[in-house]
């Protein structure tokens, strides 16, 4: 937030940050261009939304959630009628929608990949 910037002078930006190891507030000095570069790393592109506070990506109870997800993935039972089909084919059978092509231009191909098994 802007309140963390303590001063801007002589091409340098001074700002406060929290040292999470020592649980104290410290001051850092960066040249203006480096400060802007680092700041822009936090700006999302147009039409992108920050989701880090929701669902399985939230930091609250993240270890518990990861353990629950791993346990659920272990208990997945294959459904015989869908065995051997790709994710796109199963989705098309269930919804009647063709997701293998771009919904806007109808020409581009959309590739689906399986999620890797989480490390425990």
N, CA, C and O atoms as a MOPAC input file, in Angstrom:
PM7 MOZYME 1SCF
protein

 N      0.83900 1    -1.18100 1     0.00000 1
 C      0.00000 1     0.00000 1     0.00000 1
 C      0.88300 1     1.24400 1     0.00000 1
 O      2.06000 1     1.18200 1     0.35600 1
 N      0.31400 1     2.35200 1    -0.39500 1
 C      1.07100 1     3.60500 1    -0.48900 1
 C      1.62900 1     4.04500 1     0.86100 1
 O      2.65100 1     4.72900 1     0.91600 1
 N      0.97100 1     3.65900 1     1.94100 1
 C      1.43100 1     4.09400 1     3.26300 1
 C      2.78400 1     3.48500 1     3.62600 1
 O      3.45400 1     3.98300 1     4.53200 1
 N      3.19500 1     2.43100 1     2.94800 1
 C      4.49100 1     1.80700 1     3.23300 1
 C      5.64800 1     2.56200 1     2.59300 1
 O      6.79600 1     2.37000 1     2.99400 1
 N      5.37800 1     3.41400 1     1.61100 1
 C      6.43300 1     4.22700 1     0.99100 1
 C      6.73300 1     5.38100 1     1.93300 1
 O      5.86400 1     6.20600 1     2.21800 1
 N      7.97100 1     5.43300 1     2.41500 1
 C      8.32600 1     6.47700 1     3.37700 1
 C      8.84900 1     7.73100 1     2.69800 1
 O      8.57300 1     8.83900 1     3.15700 1
 N      9.60900 1     7.57400 1     1.59700 1
 C     10.06900 1     8.75900 1     0.87000 1
 C     10.55900 1     8.37500 1    -0.51600 1
 O     10.91400 1     7.22800 1    -0.78700 1
 N     10.56500 1     9.38100 1    -1.38200 1
 C     11.09600 1     9.24400 1    -2.73900 1
 C     11.99900 1    10.44300 1    -2.95600 1
 O     11.53400 1    11.58200 1    -2.97600 1
 N     13.30500 1    10.18700 1    -3.12100 1
 C     14.23600 1    11.29700 1    -3.31200 1
 C     15.48700 1    10.83100 1    -4.03400 1
 O     15.95200 1     9.70900 1    -3.83100 1
 N     16.02800 1    11.69700 1    -4.87600 1
 C     17.26700 1    11.43700 1    -5.62000 1
 C     17.23700 1    10.10900 1    -6.38400 1
 O     18.22700 1     9.37800 1    -6.40200 1
 N     16.10900 1     9.80500 1    -7.00800 1
 C     15.99900 1     8.57900 1    -7.79700 1
 C     15.91400 1     7.30800 1    -6.97500 1
 O     16.08300 1     6.21200 1    -7.50900 1
 N     15.65600 1     7.43800 1    -5.69100 1
 C     15.53400 1     6.28100 1    -4.79500 1
 C     14.15200 1     6.27300 1    -4.15100 1
 O     13.57300 1     7.32300 1    -3.87500 1
 N     13.63200 1     5.06000 1    -3.91800 1
 C     12.35900 1     4.89100 1    -3.21600 1
 C     12.65900 1     4.15200 1    -1.92100 1
 O     13.29100 1     3.09600 1    -1.93100 1
 N     12.20500 1     4.71000 1    -0.81200 1
 C     12.37600 1     4.10000 1     0.49800 1
 C     11.01000 1     3.61300 1     0.96800 1
 O     10.03900 1     4.37000 1     0.95400 1
 N     10.93500 1     2.35600 1     1.38100 1
 C      9.65500 1     1.82600 1     1.84000 1
 C      9.86500 1     0.82200 1     2.96200 1
 O     10.93800 1     0.23500 1     3.10500 1
 N      8.80900 1     0.63900 1     3.75900 1
 C      8.83300 1    -0.30600 1     4.86700 1
 C      8.33500 1    -1.66200 1     4.39000 1
 O      7.46600 1    -1.75500 1     3.52300 1
 N      8.90200 1    -2.70400 1     4.97100 1
 C      8.41800 1    -4.06100 1     4.72800 1
 C      8.57200 1    -4.85300 1     6.01600 1
 O      9.32500 1    -4.46300 1     6.90800 1
 N      7.86000 1    -5.96000 1     6.11000 1
 C      7.92300 1    -6.77800 1     7.31300 1
 C      8.88700 1    -7.93400 1     7.09900 1
 O      8.74000 1    -8.72000 1     6.16400 1
 N      9.87100 1    -8.02400 1     7.97800 1
 C     10.78400 1    -9.16400 1     7.98400 1
 C     10.07000 1   -10.26900 1     8.75800 1
 O     10.00000 1   -10.22500 1     9.98600 1
 N      9.54400 1   -11.25200 1     8.04700 1
 C      8.70900 1   -12.28100 1     8.66900 1
 C      9.51300 1   -13.25200 1     9.54000 1
 O      8.94800 1   -13.91100 1    10.41300 1
 N     10.81400 1   -13.34300 1     9.30900 1
 C     11.64400 1   -14.20000 1    10.16700 1
 C     11.78800 1   -13.59200 1    11.55200 1
 O     11.63100 1   -14.27300 1    12.56400 1
 N     12.08900 1   -12.30700 1    11.58100 1
 C     12.35200 1   -11.63600 1    12.85300 1
 C     11.13300 1   -10.88300 1    13.38500 1
 O     11.17400 1   -10.32500 1    14.48100 1
 N     10.03900 1   -10.87000 1    12.60000 1
 C      8.79300 1   -10.20700 1    12.98500 1
 C      8.99500 1    -8.73800 1    13.34700 1
 O      8.43800 1    -8.23900 1    14.32500 1
 N      9.80800 1    -8.05800 1    12.53200 1
 C     10.01800 1    -6.62400 1    12.71500 1
 C      9.82600 1    -5.91400 1    11.38000 1
 O      9.91000 1    -6.52500 1    10.31500 1
 N      9.57000 1    -4.62100 1    11.45900 1
 C      9.42600 1    -3.80200 1    10.26800 1
 C     10.78500 1    -3.21100 1     9.91300 1
 O     11.47600 1    -2.68400 1    10.78500 1
 N     11.17400 1    -3.29300 1     8.64800 1
 C     12.45500 1    -2.75900 1     8.18900 1
 C     12.21100 1    -1.80000 1     7.03400 1
 O     11.12600 1    -1.76800 1     6.45400 1
 N     13.24000 1    -1.01400 1     6.70700 1
 C     13.16200 1    -0.09100 1     5.57900 1
 C     14.11100 1    -0.56200 1     4.49200 1
 O     15.24500 1    -0.95700 1     4.76500 1
 N     13.63000 1    -0.51500 1     3.24800 1
 C     14.45500 1    -0.90400 1     2.10600 1
 C     14.54900 1     0.28100 1     1.15700 1
 O     13.62500 1     1.08600 1     1.05000 1
 N     15.68100 1     0.37200 1     0.47200 1
 C     15.90000 1     1.42900 1    -0.51300 1
 C     16.14700 1     0.76800 1    -1.86400 1
 O     16.98800 1    -0.12300 1    -1.98000 1
 N     15.41300 1     1.20600 1    -2.88000 1
 C     15.61200 1     0.71300 1    -4.24700 1
 C     15.67900 1     1.90000 1    -5.18600 1
 O     15.08700 1     2.94600 1    -4.91800 1
 N     16.41100 1     1.73800 1    -6.30400 1
 C     16.34000 1     2.81900 1    -7.28500 1
 C     14.95200 1     2.78200 1    -7.91800 1
 O     14.27300 1     1.75500 1    -7.88200 1
 N     14.54200 1     3.88800 1    -8.48700 1
 C     13.17300 1     4.05100 1    -8.97400 1
 C     12.77900 1     2.97800 1    -9.97700 1
 O     11.68500 1     2.42200 1    -9.88000 1
 N     13.64400 1     2.67600 1   -10.93800 1
 C     13.30300 1     1.69800 1   -11.97200 1
 C     13.12600 1     0.29800 1   -11.38400 1
 O     12.22700 1    -0.43200 1   -11.80000 1
 N     13.96400 1    -0.08200 1   -10.43000 1
 C     13.83600 1    -1.40000 1    -9.79700 1
 C     12.55200 1    -1.47800 1    -8.97900 1
 O     11.87400 1    -2.50600 1    -8.96700 1
 N     12.22100 1    -0.37600 1    -8.29300 1
 C     10.98000 1    -0.34700 1    -7.51900 1
 C      9.78200 1    -0.52800 1    -8.43800 1
 O      8.88100 1    -1.31200 1    -8.13600 1
 N      9.76300 1     0.19000 1    -9.55600 1
 C      8.64800 1     0.08000 1   -10.50900 1
 C      8.59200 1    -1.33100 1   -11.09400 1
 O      7.50900 1    -1.89600 1   -11.24500 1
 N      9.75600 1    -1.90400 1   -11.42500 1
 C      9.78100 1    -3.26800 1   -11.96900 1
 C      9.15800 1    -4.25500 1   -10.98300 1
 O      8.32300 1    -5.07900 1   -11.35800 1
 N      9.57000 1    -4.16300 1    -9.72300 1
 C      9.03000 1    -5.07400 1    -8.70900 1
 C      7.54100 1    -4.82800 1    -8.47500 1
 O      6.77000 1    -5.76900 1    -8.29100 1
 N      7.14800 1    -3.56400 1    -8.48200 1
 C      5.73700 1    -3.23000 1    -8.28500 1
 C      4.88400 1    -3.81900 1    -9.40500 1
 O      3.81000 1    -4.36300 1    -9.15200 1
 N      5.36300 1    -3.70900 1   -10.64000 1
 C      4.59500 1    -4.19200 1   -11.78900 1
 C      4.44700 1    -5.71000 1   -11.80100 1
 O      3.55000 1    -6.22900 1   -12.46400 1
 N      5.30400 1    -6.43100 1   -11.08600 1
 C      5.14100 1    -7.88200 1   -10.97700 1
 C      3.84500 1    -8.25100 1   -10.26000 1
 O      3.35500 1    -9.37200 1   -10.39200 1
 N      3.29000 1    -7.30200 1    -9.49800 1
 C      2.06400 1    -7.55000 1    -8.74200 1
 C      0.81200 1    -7.06200 1    -9.46700 1
 O     -0.29800 1    -7.27100 1    -8.98000 1
 N      0.96900 1    -6.41900 1   -10.61600 1
 C     -0.17800 1    -5.91100 1   -11.37000 1
 C     -0.63300 1    -6.99400 1   -12.33800 1
 O      0.14900 1    -7.48100 1   -13.15400 1
 N     -1.90200 1    -7.36500 1   -12.23900 1
 C     -2.44200 1    -8.41300 1   -13.10100 1
 C     -2.79500 1    -7.86400 1   -14.47600 1
 O     -3.19900 1    -6.70700 1   -14.59100 1
 N     -2.64800 1    -8.67600 1   -15.52200 1
 C     -3.06400 1    -8.25200 1   -16.86100 1
 C     -4.57400 1    -8.00500 1   -16.91500 1
 O     -5.31600 1    -8.45800 1   -16.04300 1
 N     -5.01700 1    -7.29000 1   -17.93900 1
 C     -6.42600 1    -6.97600 1   -18.13200 1
 C     -7.25600 1    -8.26200 1   -18.13400 1
 O     -6.86700 1    -9.24700 1   -18.76200 1
 N     -8.37600 1    -8.26100 1   -17.44800 1
 C     -9.32600 1    -9.38400 1   -17.34700 1
 C     -8.81300 1   -10.55500 1   -16.51200 1
 O     -9.44800 1   -11.61000 1   -16.49900 1
 N     -7.69600 1   -10.40600 1   -15.82200 1
 C     -7.23700 1   -11.44000 1   -14.90200 1
 C     -7.72800 1   -11.06800 1   -13.50400 1
 O     -7.85700 1    -9.88600 1   -13.18400 1
 N     -7.99800 1   -12.06000 1   -12.68300 1
 C     -8.48800 1   -11.82200 1   -11.33300 1
 C     -7.59300 1   -12.53400 1   -10.33000 1
 O     -7.16500 1   -13.66700 1   -10.55000 1
 N     -7.32300 1   -11.85300 1    -9.23300 1
 C     -6.51900 1   -12.45900 1    -8.17800 1
 C     -7.39900 1   -13.45400 1    -7.42900 1
 O     -8.49700 1   -13.11400 1    -6.99000 1
 N     -6.91100 1   -14.68500 1    -7.28600 1
 C     -7.71600 1   -15.71000 1    -6.63200 1
 C     -7.00100 1   -16.33700 1    -5.44500 1
 O     -7.45400 1   -17.35900 1    -4.93000 1
 N     -5.92800 1   -15.76800 1    -5.01300 1
 C     -5.11700 1   -16.44000 1    -3.99800 1
 C     -5.82200 1   -16.58600 1    -2.65700 1
 O     -5.39300 1   -17.39000 1    -1.82900 1
 N     -6.87900 1   -15.84000 1    -2.42100 1
 C     -7.56300 1   -15.91300 1    -1.13800 1
 C     -8.74200 1   -16.87000 1    -1.14200 1
 O     -9.45600 1   -16.95000 1    -0.14300 1
 N     -8.97400 1   -17.60300 1    -2.23300 1
 C    -10.16300 1   -18.42600 1    -2.34400 1
 C     -9.81900 1   -19.89300 1    -2.51800 1
 O     -8.76400 1   -20.24000 1    -3.04800 1
 N    -10.71500 1   -20.74200 1    -2.07000 1
 C    -10.63800 1   -22.17000 1    -2.35400 1
 C     -9.34700 1   -22.82300 1    -1.91000 1
 O     -8.78700 1   -22.49000 1    -0.86600 1
 N     -8.88400 1   -23.76000 1    -2.72200 1
 C     -7.69600 1   -24.52600 1    -2.35200 1
 C     -6.43100 1   -23.68700 1    -2.41300 1
 O     -5.39100 1   -24.10700 1    -1.90600 1
 N     -6.49800 1   -22.50800 1    -3.02400 1
 C     -5.31600 1   -21.66000 1    -3.12800 1
 C     -5.15100 1   -20.72200 1    -1.93700 1
 O     -4.12700 1   -20.04900 1    -1.82200 1
 N     -6.14500 1   -20.66600 1    -1.04800 1
 C     -6.03700 1   -19.76300 1     0.09200 1
 C     -4.97800 1   -20.27400 1     1.06100 1
 O     -4.70500 1   -21.47300 1     1.12500 1
 N     -4.39700 1   -19.36400 1     1.80300 1
 C     -3.32900 1   -19.75800 1     2.71800 1
 C     -3.87200 1   -20.37800 1     4.00400 1
 O     -3.16200 1   -21.12800 1     4.67500 1
 N     -5.11900 1   -20.07200 1     4.35400 1
 C     -5.69300 1   -20.62500 1     5.58000 1
 C     -5.86500 1   -22.13400 1     5.44400 1
 O     -6.49900 1   -22.61000 1     4.50200 1
 N     -5.31300 1   -22.86400 1     6.36400 1
 C     -5.41700 1   -24.33200 1     6.37900 1
 C     -4.92200 1   -24.97800 1     5.09700 1
 O     -5.43500 1   -26.02500 1     4.70300 1
 N     -3.94600 1   -24.38400 1     4.44000 1
 C     -3.50300 1   -24.92400 1     3.14800 1
 C     -2.93700 1   -26.33300 1     3.28800 1
 O     -3.13000 1   -27.16300 1     2.40000 1
 N     -2.24800 1   -26.61400 1     4.37900 1
 C     -1.69700 1   -27.95800 1     4.56200 1
 C     -2.83000 1   -28.97400 1     4.68200 1
 O     -2.78200 1   -30.04400 1     4.07500 1
 N     -3.85400 1   -28.63000 1     5.47400 1
 C     -5.00400 1   -29.51900 1     5.64600 1
 C     -5.70400 1   -29.75100 1     4.31600 1
 O     -6.07900 1   -30.87800 1     3.99200 1
 N     -5.88000 1   -28.68600 1     3.54800 1
 C     -6.56000 1   -28.81300 1     2.25400 1
 C     -5.76600 1   -29.68900 1     1.30000 1
 O     -6.33900 1   -30.51700 1     0.59100 1
 N     -4.44800 1   -29.51200 1     1.27900 1
 C     -3.61700 1   -30.33800 1     0.39900 1
 C     -3.71700 1   -31.80800 1     0.78900 1
 O     -3.76100 1   -32.68600 1    -0.07200 1
 N     -3.75200 1   -32.06700 1     2.08400 1
 C     -3.89300 1   -33.45200 1     2.55100 1
 C     -5.24900 1   -34.02400 1     2.15200 1
 O     -5.33600 1   -35.18000 1     1.73800 1
 N     -6.31600 1   -33.21600 1     2.27300 1
 C     -7.65500 1   -33.67100 1     1.89300 1
 C     -7.73200 1   -33.94900 1     0.39600 1
 O     -8.32600 1   -34.94100 1    -0.02600 1
 N     -7.13100 1   -33.07100 1    -0.40500 1
 C     -7.13800 1   -33.25600 1    -1.86000 1
 C     -6.39900 1   -34.53500 1    -2.22200 1
 O     -6.86700 1   -35.31300 1    -3.05300 1
 N     -5.24100 1   -34.75600 1    -1.59700 1
 C     -4.46700 1   -35.97000 1    -1.87200 1
 C     -5.26900 1   -37.21400 1    -1.49800 1
 O     -5.26400 1   -38.20300 1    -2.23100 1
 N     -5.96100 1   -37.16300 1    -0.35400 1
 C     -6.77100 1   -38.31200 1     0.07900 1
 C     -7.91200 1   -38.56200 1    -0.89400 1
 O     -8.20600 1   -39.71100 1    -1.22200 1
 N     -8.56200 1   -37.49000 1    -1.36100 1
 C     -9.66200 1   -37.64400 1    -2.31800 1
 C     -9.17100 1   -38.20500 1    -3.64300 1
 O     -9.85200 1   -39.02000 1    -4.26600 1
 N     -7.99000 1   -37.77200 1    -4.07600 1
 C     -7.46000 1   -38.27400 1    -5.34500 1
 C     -7.10100 1   -39.75300 1    -5.24200 1
 O     -7.16800 1   -40.48100 1    -6.23200 1
 N     -6.72100 1   -40.19500 1    -4.04800 1
 C     -6.41000 1   -41.61400 1    -3.84300 1
 C     -7.66600 1   -42.47300 1    -3.91900 1
 O     -7.60400 1   -43.63100 1    -4.33300 1
 N     -8.81400 1   -41.90700 1    -3.51800 1
 C    -10.05200 1   -42.68600 1    -3.46200 1
 C    -10.87000 1   -42.61800 1    -4.74300 1
 O    -11.97200 1   -43.16400 1    -4.79600 1
 N    -10.35900 1   -41.96500 1    -5.76800 1
 C    -11.09400 1   -41.87700 1    -7.03400 1
 C    -11.26700 1   -43.27500 1    -7.62700 1
 O    -10.30700 1   -44.03400 1    -7.76700 1
 N    -12.50100 1   -43.58900 1    -7.96600 1
 C    -12.80700 1   -44.89200 1    -8.55900 1
 C    -13.16400 1   -44.66300 1   -10.02300 1
 O    -14.04900 1   -43.85900 1   -10.31600 1
 N    -12.49600 1   -45.35200 1   -10.95100 1
 C    -12.81900 1   -45.15400 1   -12.36100 1
 C    -14.23800 1   -45.63800 1   -12.68500 1
 O    -14.68800 1   -46.66000 1   -12.16800 1
 N    -14.92200 1   -44.90000 1   -13.53300 1
 C    -16.26600 1   -45.27200 1   -13.98100 1
 C    -16.09400 1   -46.04300 1   -15.28300 1
 O    -15.55200 1   -45.50600 1   -16.25000 1
 N    -16.55000 1   -47.29800 1   -15.32400 1
 C    -16.27300 1   -48.16800 1   -16.47600 1
 C    -16.65300 1   -47.57200 1   -17.83100 1
 O    -15.90500 1   -47.72300 1   -18.79700 1
 N    -17.80100 1   -46.90000 1   -17.91800 1
 C    -18.22200 1   -46.39200 1   -19.23200 1
 C    -17.35100 1   -45.25500 1   -19.75800 1
 O    -17.40300 1   -44.93800 1   -20.94600 1
 N    -16.54800 1   -44.63500 1   -18.88500 1
 C    -15.67100 1   -43.54900 1   -19.32200 1
 C    -14.20900 1   -43.97600 1   -19.39000 1
 O    -13.35000 1   -43.17900 1   -19.76600 1
 N    -13.92200 1   -45.21100 1   -19.03600 1
 C    -12.54500 1   -45.69100 1   -19.02300 1
 C    -11.96800 1   -45.68500 1   -20.43900 1
 O    -12.61300 1   -46.13100 1   -21.38900 1
 N    -10.75900 1   -45.17900 1   -20.55900 1
 C    -10.08600 1   -45.12100 1   -21.85100 1
 C    -10.40400 1   -43.87000 1   -22.65000 1
 O     -9.79900 1   -43.64000 1   -23.69700 1
 N    -11.35500 1   -43.04500 1   -22.17200 1
 C    -11.69800 1   -41.80400 1   -22.86800 1
 C    -10.87000 1   -40.65600 1   -22.31100 1
 O    -10.47300 1   -40.66600 1   -21.14500 1
 N    -10.61500 1   -39.66300 1   -23.16400 1
 C     -9.89100 1   -38.47400 1   -22.71000 1
 C    -10.84400 1   -37.58500 1   -21.91200 1
 O    -12.05900 1   -37.77600 1   -21.94700 1
 N    -10.28500 1   -36.62400 1   -21.20100 1
 C    -11.09000 1   -35.68600 1   -20.42100 1
 C    -12.04000 1   -34.91300 1   -21.32900 1
 O    -13.18400 1   -34.65500 1   -20.95500 1
 N    -11.57300 1   -34.54400 1   -22.51600 1
 C    -12.41800 1   -33.81000 1   -23.46800 1
 C    -13.60400 1   -34.66800 1   -23.89700 1
 O    -14.73200 1   -34.17900 1   -23.97300 1
 N    -13.35600 1   -35.93200 1   -24.17200 1
 C    -14.43400 1   -36.82900 1   -24.60400 1
 C    -15.45900 1   -37.03800 1   -23.48500 1
 O    -16.66400 1   -37.03900 1   -23.74000 1
 N    -14.99000 1   -37.21100 1   -22.26300 1
 C    -15.90800 1   -37.38200 1   -21.13000 1
 C    -16.74100 1   -36.12400 1   -20.93800 1
 O    -17.95600 1   -36.20800 1   -20.76300 1
 N    -16.10400 1   -34.96400 1   -20.96900 1
 C    -16.83100 1   -33.70400 1   -20.80000 1
 C    -17.87700 1   -33.53500 1   -21.89600 1
 O    -19.00500 1   -33.12600 1   -21.62100 1
 N    -17.50900 1   -33.84600 1   -23.13200 1
 C    -18.44800 1   -33.73300 1   -24.25500 1
 C    -19.63900 1   -34.66900 1   -24.06800 1
 O    -20.77400 1   -34.28200 1   -24.34600 1
 N    -19.39600 1   -35.89200 1   -23.60300 1
 C    -20.49100 1   -36.83300 1   -23.35500 1
 C    -21.41900 1   -36.33800 1   -22.24500 1
 O    -22.63900 1   -36.47000 1   -22.34900 1
 N    -20.84700 1   -35.77400 1   -21.19500 1
 C    -21.64600 1   -35.33200 1   -20.05300 1
 C    -22.42300 1   -34.04900 1   -20.32100 1
 O    -23.54000 1   -33.88600 1   -19.83100 1
 N    -21.83900 1   -33.13600 1   -21.09700 1
 C    -22.45700 1   -31.81400 1   -21.28200 1
 C    -23.03000 1   -31.57900 1   -22.66700 1
 O    -23.86800 1   -30.69600 1   -22.85100 1
 N    -22.59000 1   -32.35200 1   -23.63400 1
 C    -23.02900 1   -32.11500 1   -25.00900 1
 C    -22.31500 1   -30.94300 1   -25.66000 1
 O    -22.70400 1   -30.50200 1   -26.74200 1
 N    -21.26900 1   -30.43400 1   -25.00900 1
 C    -20.51400 1   -29.29500 1   -25.54800 1
 C    -19.17800 1   -29.77400 1   -26.09100 1
 O    -18.53700 1   -30.65100 1   -25.51100 1
 N    -18.76200 1   -29.18500 1   -27.21900 1
 C    -17.46000 1   -29.50900 1   -27.79400 1
 C    -16.44200 1   -28.50400 1   -27.27000 1
 O    -16.47200 1   -27.33100 1   -27.64300 1
 N    -15.55000 1   -28.96000 1   -26.41500 1
 C    -14.55800 1   -28.05500 1   -25.83300 1
 C    -13.19200 1   -28.20400 1   -26.48500 1
 O    -12.20900 1   -27.62600 1   -26.01900 1
 N    -13.13100 1   -28.97100 1   -27.55300 1
 C    -11.84000 1   -29.16600 1   -28.20500 1
 C    -11.47200 1   -27.99200 1   -29.10700 1
 O    -10.33600 1   -27.90200 1   -29.57200 1
 N    -12.42800 1   -27.08900 1   -29.35900 1
 C    -12.16300 1   -25.91300 1   -30.18500 1
 C    -12.48600 1   -24.65100 1   -29.39900 1
 O    -13.30400 1   -24.66700 1   -28.47900 1
 N    -11.84000 1   -23.57300 1   -29.77200 1
 C    -12.04100 1   -22.27900 1   -29.12500 1
 C    -13.51200 1   -21.87400 1   -29.22200 1
 O    -14.08400 1   -21.92700 1   -30.31100 1
 N    -14.14600 1   -21.46700 1   -28.10100 1
 C    -15.55400 1   -21.08300 1   -28.14700 1
 C    -15.81900 1   -19.80000 1   -28.93000 1
 O    -16.94700 1   -19.56100 1   -29.36000 1
 N    -14.79000 1   -18.97300 1   -29.12000 1
 C    -14.99400 1   -17.72100 1   -29.85700 1
 C    -14.82500 1   -17.90000 1   -31.35500 1
 O    -15.74000 1   -17.61500 1   -32.12600 1
 N    -13.64500 1   -18.37600 1   -31.77100 1
 C    -13.36500 1   -18.45300 1   -33.21100 1
 C    -13.76000 1   -19.79900 1   -33.81400 1
 O    -13.84400 1   -19.92200 1   -35.03600 1
 N    -14.00100 1   -20.80200 1   -32.98500 1
 C    -14.39000 1   -22.15900 1   -33.41500 1
 C    -13.31400 1   -22.86000 1   -34.24200 1
 O    -13.56400 1   -23.93700 1   -34.78400 1
 N    -12.12500 1   -22.27100 1   -34.34800 1
 C    -11.06100 1   -22.86100 1   -35.16200 1
 C     -9.90100 1   -23.35800 1   -34.31100 1
 O     -9.41300 1   -24.47200 1   -34.49900 1
 N     -9.46800 1   -22.52700 1   -33.37900 1
 C     -8.29900 1   -22.87500 1   -32.57400 1
 C     -8.53500 1   -24.10900 1   -31.72900 1
 O     -9.65700 1   -24.36400 1   -31.29100 1
 N     -7.48400 1   -24.87200 1   -31.49900 1
 C     -7.58200 1   -26.09500 1   -30.70500 1
 C     -7.26000 1   -25.79100 1   -29.24300 1
 O     -6.33700 1   -25.03200 1   -28.94700 1
 N     -8.01300 1   -26.37600 1   -28.35500 1
 C     -7.75100 1   -26.25100 1   -26.93000 1
 C     -7.21700 1   -27.59000 1   -26.45300 1
 O     -7.84300 1   -28.62800 1   -26.66300 1
 N     -6.06400 1   -27.56100 1   -25.81300 1
 C     -5.44300 1   -28.78900 1   -25.32800 1
 C     -5.69000 1   -28.94200 1   -23.83600 1
 O     -5.52900 1   -27.98400 1   -23.08100 1
 N     -6.07300 1   -30.11400 1   -23.41000 1
 C     -6.27300 1   -30.40600 1   -21.98900 1
 C     -5.18400 1   -31.35600 1   -21.53700 1
 O     -4.81600 1   -32.29000 1   -22.25000 1
 N     -4.68000 1   -31.11000 1   -20.36100 1
 C     -3.65900 1   -31.97600 1   -19.79000 1
 C     -4.11500 1   -32.42900 1   -18.41000 1
 O     -4.78200 1   -31.68100 1   -17.69400 1
 N     -3.76500 1   -33.62500 1   -18.04700 1
 C     -4.10400 1   -34.14100 1   -16.71800 1
 C     -3.24900 1   -33.44200 1   -15.67400 1
 O     -2.08900 1   -33.11500 1   -15.92500 1
 N     -3.82800 1   -33.21700 1   -14.50500 1
 C     -3.07100 1   -32.62600 1   -13.41000 1
 C     -2.10700 1   -33.66400 1   -12.85600 1
 O     -2.47400 1   -34.82900 1   -12.70000 1
 N     -0.88200 1   -33.25500 1   -12.55700 1
 C      0.05700 1   -34.21900 1   -11.97000 1
 C     -0.39100 1   -34.59300 1   -10.56300 1
 O     -1.02600 1   -33.79600 1    -9.87300 1
 N     -0.06200 1   -35.78800 1   -10.15000 1
 C     -0.41000 1   -36.24800 1    -8.81400 1
 C      0.35900 1   -35.40700 1    -7.79800 1
 O      1.56900 1   -35.23200 1    -7.94200 1
 N     -0.32400 1   -34.87900 1    -6.76300 1
 C      0.37800 1   -34.02500 1    -5.79500 1
 C      1.42600 1   -34.80200 1    -5.02100 1
 O      1.25800 1   -35.98100 1    -4.71100 1
 N      2.51600 1   -34.10300 1    -4.71800 1
 C      3.57300 1   -34.71200 1    -3.91400 1
 C      3.15200 1   -34.69300 1    -2.45600 1
 O      2.55500 1   -33.72400 1    -1.98800 1
 N      3.45500 1   -35.73900 1    -1.75400 1
 C      3.07500 1   -35.78400 1    -0.33100 1
 C      4.28200 1   -35.63200 1     0.55000 1
 O      4.15700 1   -35.64500 1     1.77500 1

